[in-house]
Amino acid sequence: MTSNILNSAERLAALREELARRALDGFLIPRADEHLGEYVPANAERLAWISGFTGSAGLAVVLADCAVLFTDGRYVLQAAAQTDPALWQRRHLIEEPPPAWLAAHAKGARIGYDPWLFAEDTLARYTDAGVTLVSVGSNPIDAVWHDRPGPPLAPIVEHPLAFAGQSVADKREAAAGRLREAGEDAAVISDPASLAWLLNFRGQDVPYTPFGLGFALLHADAGVELFMAARKIPDALAAAWGNAVSVAEREALPGALAALAGKRVRVDAAATPAWFAAQLRAGGATVLAGMDPCVLLKACKNPVEREGARIVHRRDAVAVCRFLRWLESAAGRETEMSAAAKLLELRGQGEGFCGESFAAIAGAGEHGAVIHYRATPESDRPIKPDETFLIDSGGQYPQGTTDVTRTVWTGPSDPPPAIAATYTRVLKGHVALAMLAFPQGVAGPHVDAIARSALWSAGQDFDHGTGHGVGSFLSVHEGPVSISRAAKVVAIAEGMILSNEPGFYAPGSYGIRIENLLLVQRADFPGATKPFLRFETLTLAPYARRLIVAAMLTSEERAWIDAYHAHVLEQVGGNLEAADRAWLAAACAPLG
């Protein structure tokens, strides 16, 4: 067991004493920081500290007599491996939501929550839970986490116009224009991705994502009040922003919000800590729920960012293709962790590589069925002959962000027909989405089934979304669009970059996932009665030929795969040494 599991009993006892002191019957612990993002700094890893669970999404409810950890389908197996069953009950976040669980097990209880760690929309789900939610002035976990790290204070750096493609002044004006159109005076910006995009900077405050943490108020006149430790901001960058951007410490936030009394202020109720709306209302401002005005502007990449994405995918593909050739001889002599380290080493040899965009998921055999598996020294195992090996990884470059998944069969024997057939169904769904043309206005939930149809025809499915947005040297998981039946209906728009990653997972046996990134482009149809869109595939890496059952493919699917492989060879082959180039030529040969 990990040290976190060993310490969980002691930590739970300390937290319960603190809750009793505050007259609370329980406490909600999300995996979140004050920006409600996927990656959090070390001082915000409260859920991991109390439970041992290190996944990127989850929530715990701690009562006096029990503790429950809720995770979605990606983390069911990981939660079971990382938490002590004597201390923690485990529940499925979707099938048994925390509000429903509280209604059944804690009716009438006073349940505390940290208003910095929950959005108002999230809190609204607890309205009918039969409990009294109590906003706490300070987090009780912080009171008992005696060696809690301090906040990150790494300096931010300018994101040059050559990569950003749009000036800070133009971005401020575009975002402020959204406020003026809505008759709003200001907006709260709490998403660090929006902040980095708006002011053309990048940082290093959280793992894998180049964020500099802070908050801002964007005003309808395009002025910005930035709340960030001054020591993090280089003088040259502050000077470049000019007088239109003021800088203050975070402690100035309450006063700045109070100064908005009588103003109409936009707050993204789904993505902003509830603390902001509470402060604004208490100070006499009118709070208007609305999407962060930067989100859609950021998601629709400008021409410079689109070309940057193509450049970094070609660059990233060199490392991925070299790795896939290396992997062919890895069975029996390499492990999950050594394979992930090899891919990182190869990426590190590429121009401009700044680091991984997330911790690589390298799952051999049964570990591939753990959707967000991360090998540890305790779980690391050899990559064996004749099994599947799934590798999901990505890179950060100044011109863009990559994310690619390939599943291979290690050999030397041929794969079992059932596994090859399942791989081919996953590939059929992947190709169907890549080939899709669709009317402008279509949203992620509308196309999710296209990537599942071949699996559904065999009684198979996967317990995660088909695709997510990807930032430009920002977060590898970017809103507001996702391809999922549970996603909000937000239209897919030109310039967005989305992943295409259907899969299938057989617990205890194997996992399959195939992922490329797609750039949304206009589709020109002669005589079309409305605008249409299509996808340009950015990722460049061959599929696993040994797992493809060509007879299961339609002629159109085979033609698409052959054309894609020819494109991969053309774009990547010239940047490889002779042995790697020869391997890629064979991997990209027509299916025949």
Buried (B, 14 or more C-beta within 10 A) or exposed (E): EBEBBEEBEEBBEBBBEBBEEBEBBBBBBBBBBBBBBBBBBBBBBBBBBBBBBBBBBBBBBBBEEBBBBBBBBBBBBBBBBBBBEEBBBBBBBEEEBBBBBBBEBBEEBBBBBBBBBBBBBBBEEBEEBBBEBBBBEEBBBBBBBEEBEEBBEBBBBBBEEEBBBBEBBEBBBBBBBBBEEBEBBBBBBBBBBBBBBBBBBBBBBBBBBBBBBBBBBBBBEBBBBBBBBEEBBBEEBBEBBEEBBBBBEBEEBEEBBBBBEEBBBBBBBBBBBBBBBBBBBEBEBBBBEBBBBBBBBBBBBBEBBBBBBBBBBBBBBBBBBBBBBBBEEBBEEBBBBBBBBBBBEBBEEBEBBBBBBBBBBBBBBBBBBBBBBBBEEEBBBBBEEBBBBBBBBBBBBBBBBBBBBBBBBBEEEEBEEEBBBBBBBBBBBBBBBBBBEBBBEBBBBBBBBBBBEBBEEEEBEBEBBBBBBBBBBBBBBBBBBBBBEEBBEBBBBBBBBBBBBBBBBBEEEBBBBBBBBBBBBEBEEEEEEEEBBBBBBBBBBBBBBBBBBEEBBEEEBBBBBBEBBEEBBEBBBEBBEEEBBEBBEEBBBEBE
